[in-house]
Amino acid sequence: MSDVDFSKPIVDSGPPAADAEERRALRLILYDALASEAMGTLTTGVFLVGFAVALGAGNFAIGVLAALPFCAQLLQIPAVLMVERWRARRDICVFSTVVGRTFLLGAAAAPFIGGSSAVLTLIVSLAIYQAMAAIAGCAWNSWMRDLVPSTQFGRFFGRRTAATTTLSVAMAFVGGALIDAWTRYVPAHAVFGYSLLFLLSAIIGYVGVYLLRITPDRPMVPVEKTMPPLVLLFAPLREANFRRLIIFLSSWNFAANLAAPFFTVYMLKSLGYSMTTILALTIASQLSNLAALGLWGVLIDRFSNKAVLEITVPLFLVCTLAWTMTGIPWVEPMTLYLLVVIHMLMGVATAGVGLASGNIAMKLSPVGQATAYLAANSVISAVFAASAPILGGLFADFFAAHQLTLAFTWTGGEKDVTVQVLNFQSWTFFFGIACVLGLYSLHRLSFVEEPSGTTDRLILRHLMLEARRSLRSLSSAAGLLRVVRLPQWFSRP
């Protein structure tokens, strides 16, 4: 199949049969993404944490659940060898996906087992599911690297992600409504509402498997000679610039995942918010994420991934530090409003970080060697990302028994006045530490070189002006319509 510009509708430039096949391939890529997003929304994030808490999981178990997707990335090492040996990316992706998604049924059955075994069943089922997803993801990444033109990564994946984020918001509403209804009418067995979500997600997942199976594959670029396995796996580490990228992404993933997996736990246990409130905040974050995706996609293609990261990473760190303010007594009346602002800004930041970090890894991977390079990046970054929530779960009880407060006191008047400016306790310790570690990762980003891009100060100022113009346009009715409009390549020919 010839290269396709995924950023705009395909125009007649060849035989009608070939044009129809290209349109069909684009639709299948989108439909698969939508099925995967719907499945993931119901089995991760707020719903997974709620399921674990309902089963009686402790802090360490929740940390392990958060680490599973990253630990599973270690399987990309054998997956690289499988892809390079068999060179059948679609078949590997489909087989691994169908096996993994079957274990979502095992997770759904966890409440029927009861006791401590229920939490163990949930962990084991999701571990196998994530392991198979990692193998499938290795093949899929290489597949997409050769299928999508590198000059269109920003717009294509930005618009694709916009469509999946729209569906994610809708599925969050559906999942939240189902859990609330189940809890209202069957309060004695509220945990089984989560089982129903996992069962539904497994069914949707099987639809996604079918879509993957009928999506056309592009033959891998032939290699002149087969590299030994160890040489193949360590080749990315010998390339200086890609090694610098791995250091940045590894340190960033550790910092981000030291805090992010516990935001929901913090709101449930420390702030005492209901699942409905947490879902509303999550949806606000997803909507802002959706609104920003198109902006970041355009700016990535116009400037560079690194330029976008130098804006969105600091924004994410500011939001992480702002979480520590929710534990200050005088902020308590405004806590919910503060959380709304934090979630919305964090949605904007994660849109840029997620899109740019994925794109820059693809961009710096040599054509024909993308499998090994992307797998090396995923595996090493995943080790750091997995260790962060596990350490968080281990030290959660220690920090729960300690408190660090910084306050200013005014004396000499009729009444002494003390104002707390920092109050670290329990999870807020992790939020503050994550912000400090994130500053180190931002420093490591400065050493990464991205070809055909520019990040000098003048261009960054122009980038910010473009961002402000784009955000102002979103405030109009036309801008809002542009946010919710599906990509043009979604429609049938």
C-alpha positions in Angstrom: 0.0 0.0 0.0 1.4 3.4 -0.9 2.1 6.2 1.6 -1.1 8.0 2.6 -1.4 11.5 4.0 -3.5 10.8 7.0 -4.1 14.4 7.9 -6.7 15.1 5.2 -9.3 13.3 3.1 -7.8 11.2 0.4 -8.4 12.7 -3.1 -8.6 10.8 -6.3 -5.0 10.3 -7.4 -5.0 6.7 -8.7 -7.2 3.8 -9.6 -10.6 3.8 -7.8 -10.0 0.3 -6.4 -6.7 1.4 -4.8 -8.3 4.6 -3.4 -11.1 2.6 -1.9 -8.6 0.3 -0.2 -6.7 3.2 1.3 -9.9 4.7 2.7 -10.9 1.3 4.1 -7.5 1.0 5.8 -7.9 4.4 7.4 -11.3 3.6 8.7 -10.1 0.3 10.2 -7.2 2.0 12.0 -9.7 4.5 13.5 -12.3 1.9 14.4 -9.7 -0.3 16.2 -8.5 2.7 18.1 -12.1 3.5 19.2 -12.7 -0.1 20.3 -9.4 -0.2 22.3 -10.2 3.2 23.9 -13.7 2.0 25.0 -12.2 -1.1 26.5 -9.4 0.7 28.2 -11.7 3.4 29.7 -13.8 0.7 31.5 -10.8 -1.2 32.9 -8.2 1.4 33.9 -8.0 4.7 35.8 -10.9 5.5 38.1 -12.8 2.3 37.5 -9.8 0.0 38.2 -8.9 1.8 41.4 -12.6 1.7 42.4 -12.8 -2.0 41.7 -9.6 -2.6 43.7 -10.8 -0.6 46.7 -14.2 -2.4 46.6 -12.4 -5.7 46.7 -10.5 -4.5 49.8 -7.1 -3.9 48.2 -4.4 -2.2 50.2 -2.0 0.6 49.2 0.7 -1.8 48.1 -1.8 -3.8 45.9 -3.0 -0.6 44.3 0.6 0.3 43.6 1.2 -3.1 42.0 -1.9 -2.7 39.8 -0.6 0.7 38.7 2.8 -0.8 37.9 1.5 -3.8 35.9 1.3 -2.0 32.5 4.9 -0.9 32.9 6.3 -4.2 34.2 4.7 -5.9 31.2 6.8 -3.8 28.8 9.8 -6.0 29.7 8.2 -8.6 27.4 8.9 -6.3 24.5 12.4 -7.7 24.5 11.3 -11.2 23.4 8.6 -9.5 21.3 11.3 -7.7 19.2 13.0 -11.0 18.5 9.6 -12.5 17.5 8.8 -9.7 15.1 12.3 -9.7 13.5 12.3 -13.5 13.2 8.7 -14.0 11.9 8.2 -10.6 10.3 4.4 -11.0 10.6 3.4 -8.0 12.7 -0.3 -8.3 12.2 -0.5 -12.0 13.1 1.6 -11.5 16.3 -0.5 -8.5 17.3 -3.8 -10.3 16.7 -2.9 -13.5 18.5 -1.4 -11.7 21.6 -4.4 -9.4 21.8 -7.1 -12.1 21.7 -5.2 -14.1 24.4 -4.8 -11.1 26.6 -8.3 -9.8 26.4 -9.7 -13.2 27.4 -8.2 -12.6 30.8 -10.4 -9.6 31.3 -13.1 -12.2 31.9 -10.9 -13.6 34.7 -10.7 -10.1 36.3 -14.5 -9.8 36.0 -14.8 -13.0 38.0 -12.7 -11.8 40.9 -15.6 -10.8 43.2 -17.1 -14.3 42.9 -13.9 -15.8 44.5 -14.0 -13.6 47.6 -11.5 -12.9 50.3 -7.9 -12.0 49.7 -7.9 -14.3 46.7 -10.2 -11.8 44.9 -7.5 -9.1 44.9 -4.9 -11.7 43.8 -7.1 -12.9 41.0 -7.6 -9.3 39.8 -3.8 -8.7 39.8 -2.9 -12.0 38.0 -5.6 -11.6 35.4 -4.6 -8.0 34.6 -0.9 -9.0 34.6 -1.5 -11.5 31.9 -3.7 -9.1 30.0 -1.0 -6.4 30.2 1.7 -8.8 29.2 -0.1 -9.8 26.0 -0.8 -6.2 25.3 2.9 -5.4 25.5 3.8 -8.0 23.0 1.0 -6.8 20.7 2.0 -3.2 21.2 5.6 -4.0 20.1 4.3 -5.4 16.8 1.7 -2.6 16.4 4.3 0.2 17.0 6.6 -1.1 14.2 3.5 -1.6 12.0 2.4 2.0 12.4 5.9 3.4 12.1 6.1 2.0 8.6 2.5 2.7 7.7 2.2 6.4 8.7 4.4 9.0 7.0 6.8 10.5 9.6 5.9 14.1 8.4 2.3 13.5 9.5 2.8 11.9 12.9 1.6 15.0 14.8 -1.6 15.7 12.9 -2.5 12.0 12.3 -2.1 10.8 15.8 -3.4 14.0 17.2 -6.7 13.7 15.3 -6.9 10.0 16.0 -6.4 10.6 19.7 -9.0 13.4 19.6 -11.6 10.8 18.3 -10.6 8.3 20.9 -10.7 10.9 23.7 -14.2 11.9 22.7 -15.3 8.3 23.0 -13.5 8.0 26.3 -15.5 10.8 27.8 -18.7 9.2 26.6 -17.7 5.8 28.0 -16.7 7.4 31.3 -20.3 8.7 31.6 -21.7 5.3 30.7 -19.5 3.5 33.2 -20.1 6.0 36.0 -23.9 5.8 35.4 -23.8 2.1 35.5 -21.8 2.0 38.7 -24.0 4.5 40.4 -27.2 2.7 39.3 -25.8 -0.6 40.5 -24.7 0.8 43.8 -28.2 2.4 44.3 -30.2 -0.7 43.5 -27.8 -3.4 44.7 -25.9 -1.7 47.6 -25.0 -5.0 49.3 -23.2 -6.2 46.2 -21.8 -3.0 44.7 -18.5 -4.6 43.7 -20.3 -6.7 41.0 -21.0 -3.5 39.1 -17.3 -3.4 38.3 -17.5 -7.0 37.1 -20.1 -6.0 34.7 -17.8 -3.2 33.4 -15.0 -5.7 32.8 -17.3 -8.1 31.0 -18.5 -5.3 28.7 -14.9 -4.3 28.1 -14.0 -7.8 27.1 -16.8 -8.0 24.5 -15.7 -4.6 23.0 -12.1 -5.9 23.0 -13.0 -8.9 20.9 -14.6 -6.5 18.4 -11.2 -4.7 18.3 -9.4 -8.0 17.6 -11.6 -8.6 14.5 -10.8 -5.1 13.3 -7.1 -5.7 13.7 -7.4 -8.9 11.8 -8.9 -7.3 8.7 -6.6 -4.3 8.7 -4.0 -4.4 5.8 -0.4 -4.9 6.7 2.6 -3.5 5.0 5.6 -5.8 4.5 8.6 -5.0 6.7 11.6 -3.4 5.0 14.0 -6.2 4.0 17.3 -6.3 5.8 20.6 -7.2 4.2 21.6 -9.4 7.0 20.1 -10.6 10.3 21.7 -9.0 13.4 22.4 -11.2 16.4 19.7 -10.8 19.1 21.9 -9.0 21.6 23.3 -6.7 19.0 19.8 -5.9 17.8 18.5 -5.2 21.4 21.5 -3.0 22.4 21.8 -1.1 19.1 19.5 1.8 20.4 21.8 2.3 23.4 24.8 2.8 21.3 23.2 5.7 19.4 24.0 8.8 21.6 21.0 10.9 20.8 18.5 8.1 21.2 20.2 7.2 24.5 19.7 10.8 25.7 16.0 10.5 24.8 15.7 7.2 26.8 17.2 8.9 29.8 14.7 11.8 29.6 11.7 9.5 29.1 12.8 7.2 31.9 13.3 9.9 34.4 10.0 11.5 33.3 8.0 8.3 33.7 9.4 7.7 37.1 8.5 11.2 38.3 5.0 11.2 36.7 4.1 7.7 38.0 5.2 8.4 41.5 2.2 10.7 41.8 -0.4 10.1 39.0 -1.6 6.6 40.0 -2.5 7.8 43.5 -4.6 10.9 42.6 -7.8 8.8 42.6 -6.8 7.1 45.8 -6.1 10.4 47.4 -9.5 11.8 46.4 -11.3 8.7 47.6 -9.6 8.2 50.9 -8.2 11.5 52.0 -10.6 14.0 50.5 -13.6 11.7 50.8 -15.1 12.5 47.4 -17.6 10.2 45.8 -17.0 8.2 42.6 -19.4 10.5 40.8 -17.4 13.6 41.7 -14.1 12.0 40.7 -15.6 10.9 37.4 -16.7 14.5 36.8 -13.2 15.8 37.4 -11.7 13.1 35.2 -14.1 14.0 32.4 -13.2 17.7 32.7 -9.6 16.6 32.3 -10.4 14.5 29.2 -12.3 17.4 27.6 -9.5 19.8 28.1 -7.2 17.1 26.8 -9.4 16.7 23.7 -9.5 20.5 23.1 -5.6 20.7 23.3 -4.8 17.7 21.1 -5.4 19.5 17.8 -3.3 22.5 18.9 -0.4 20.3 20.0 -0.6 18.2 16.8 -0.3 21.3 14.6 2.5 22.8 16.7 4.5 19.6 16.6 4.4 19.4 12.8 5.1 23.2 12.5 7.9 23.4 15.1 9.1 20.2 16.9 8.1 17.6 19.5 10.8 19.0 21.8 9.4 22.5 21.7 6.0 21.2 22.8 7.6 19.1 25.6 9.4 22.2 26.9 6.0 23.8 27.4 3.8 20.9 28.5 6.3 19.2 30.9 6.6 22.3 33.2 2.8 22.8 33.1 2.3 19.2 34.3 4.8 19.7 37.1 3.1 22.9 38.3 -0.2 20.9 38.3 1.4 18.1 40.3 2.7 20.6 42.9 -0.7 22.2 43.1 -2.1 18.9 44.4 -0.2 19.5 47.6 -2.2 22.7 48.3 -5.4 20.6 48.6 -4.3 19.5 52.0 -4.0 23.0 53.4 -6.8 23.9 55.9 -7.5 27.4 54.6 -7.8 26.1 51.0 -10.5 23.5 52.0 -13.5 25.7 51.1 -12.0 26.1 47.6 -10.6 22.6 47.2 -13.1 21.4 44.6 -12.7 24.5 42.5 -8.9 24.1 42.7 -9.2 20.5 41.6 -11.3 21.5 38.6 -8.5 23.9 37.5 -5.8 21.3 38.2 -7.6 18.6 36.2 -8.2 20.9 33.2 -4.6 22.2 33.0 -3.3 18.7 33.6 -5.5 17.5 30.7 -3.9 20.2 28.4 -0.4 19.2 29.6 -0.8 15.4 29.3 -2.2 15.9 25.7 1.1 17.6 24.7 3.4 15.3 26.7 1.8 12.1 25.5 1.6 13.1 21.9 5.1 14.6 21.7 6.9 11.9 23.6 5.4 9.2 21.5 6.1 11.0 18.3 9.7 11.9 19.1 10.5 8.3 19.9 9.1 7.2 16.5 10.8 10.1 14.7 14.3 9.3 16.1 13.9 5.5 15.3 15.7 4.7 12.1 13.5 3.3 9.3 13.8 -0.5 9.2 15.0 -0.6 12.8 12.0 0.9 14.5 11.0 -2.3 16.3 14.2 -2.6 18.3 14.5 1.2 19.0 10.9 1.6 20.1 11.0 -1.6 22.2 14.2 -0.5 23.9 12.6 2.9 24.8 9.5 1.2 26.1 11.3 -1.4 28.1 13.7 0.9 29.9 11.1 3.6 30.5 8.7 1.0 31.8 11.1 -0.2 34.4 11.3 3.3 35.9 7.6 3.8 35.5 6.8 0.5 37.2 9.1 1.1 40.1 7.5 4.4 41.0 4.0 3.3 42.1 5.4 0.2 43.8 7.7 2.4 45.9 4.8 4.7 46.5 2.7 1.8 47.8 5.5 0.5 50.0 6.2 3.9 51.6 2.5 5.1 51.8 2.0 3.9 55.4 5.3 5.5 56.4 4.4 9.0 55.0 0.8 8.6 56.4 2.3 8.8 59.9 4.4 11.9 59.2 3.7 15.5 58.4 5.8 18.4 57.1 4.4 21.9 57.4 5.7 25.3 56.3 3.8 28.3 57.7 4.2 32.0 58.1 3.1 33.6 61.4 2.2 37.3 62.0 2.5 38.4 65.6 2.3 41.6 67.5 -1.3 42.5 66.8 -4.5 41.8 68.7 -4.4 38.2 67.4 -1.6 36.1 66.0 -2.2 35.0 62.4 -0.6 31.8 61.0 -0.9 30.9 57.3 0.2 27.5 56.1 1.8 27.5 52.6 2.8 23.9 52.5 1.4 20.9 54.3 2.8 17.6 53.2 1.2 14.5 54.6 0.4 11.0 53.3 0.0 11.1 49.4 0.9 14.8 49.2 4.5 13.9 50.0 4.7 11.9 46.7 3.2 14.9 44.8 5.9 17.2 46.0 8.7 14.7 45.4 7.4 14.0 41.9 7.6 17.7 41.1 11.2 17.9 42.2 12.2 14.7 40.2 10.3 16.1 37.2 12.6 19.1 37.1 15.5 16.7 36.6 13.8 15.1 33.7 13.2 18.5 32.1 16.9 19.2 32.4 17.6 15.9 30.6 15.3 16.9 27.8 17.6 19.8 26.9 20.3 17.4 25.7 18.0 15.6 23.2 18.4 16.7 19.6 15.5 16.5 17.2 16.2 16.8 13.4 14.1 19.2 11.3 12.9 21.0 14.3 13.7 24.2 16.2 13.4 25.1 19.8 15.2 28.5 20.1 13.7 31.1 22.3 12.2 33.2 19.5 10.4 30.2 18.1 9.1 29.2 21.5 7.6 32.7 21.9 6.0 32.3 18.5 4.7 28.9 19.6 3.1 30.4 22.7 1.4 33.1 20.6 0.0 30.4 18.3 -1.2 28.5 21.4 -3.0 31.6 22.7 -4.6 32.3 19.4 -5.8 28.7 19.1 -7.2 28.7 22.6 -9.0 32.0 22.1 -10.6 30.5 19.0 -11.9 27.6 21.1 -14.0 30.0 23.1 -16.2 30.8 20.1 -19.1 28.6 18.9 -17.1 27.7 15.8 -14.1 26.8 18.0 -16.2 24.5 20.1 -17.6 22.8 17.0 -14.0 22.3 15.8 -13.2 20.5 19.1 -15.9 18.0 19.0 -15.8 17.4 15.2 -14.6 14.0 14.2 -11.6 13.9 11.8 -12.5 14.2 8.2 -11.1 10.7 7.4 -13.7 9.2 9.7 -16.5 9.4 7.1 -17.2 6.8 4.5 -16.3 7.5 0.9 
